[in-house]
Structure formats: structure tokens, C-alpha cells
Amino acid sequence: MVKRYYFHLVDGHDVIPDEVGIDVADLAQARIEAVQAIREVGQECAHAAAASGNWRIDVTDAFGAVAFQIDMSELAENS
């Protein structure tokens, strides 16, 4: 069953909402898509990657419930 998840950028007080979302088969695929999105942002915007310490992605379902979060700084450290 395909579900739609939304990838919101959050830095503690500012939120850049994902109003479109993407359809994925499961949470594992949603996590892969979130990691890929973070890496693409880092490649396209070097200054954004450098300042990513406070940012995270909140992945939510269609009802707004948070499925999981990924801190962008943790991913940068593991790259």
C-alpha cells in the first residue's frame, strides 16, 4: 500500500512545510528519500550545509503525525 509522506524542514522555530509530499511504499523508502533530499540540499547549497546544525527534517503522514525525524547535522557527520 502506497502512502504519502511530507518532508518538513524545521530549525526549532522556523518551519518550511512540504505541501506536496511524495508517495512511498513504506517508512524505509521514506527514510531513503529524506536522506537523499538532505544530501541534494547540501550539494546545491554549500552555505546551507554548513549552517545545517540546527535543521532537521520531520517526516509526517497525511494526518500530520511525525513518523520520524532526521537531524541534518548527524547526517553530515556520517557522510
VENJO-V425614 format. One line per field, one symbol per residue. ss: DSSP state (a for helix, b for strand, c for the rest). phi: phi as a letter, one per 30 degrees, with the letter a starting at -180 (. if undefined). burial: b if it has 9 or more other C-alpha atoms within 8 Angstrom, else e. A space follows every 50 residues. Layout:
ss=???
phi=???
burial=???
This chain:
ss=ccbbbbbbbbccccbbcccccbbbccaaaaaaaaaaaaaaaaaacaaaaa caaacbbbbbcccccbbbbbbaaaaaaac
phi=.dbcbcccdbbjbcbcdcccibcbdaddddddddddddddddddbedddd cdeccbcccbddcjdddabbddddddddd
burial=eebbbbbbbbbeeebeebeebeebbbeebbeeebbeebeebbeeeeebbe ebebbbbbbbbeeeebbebbbbbebeeee
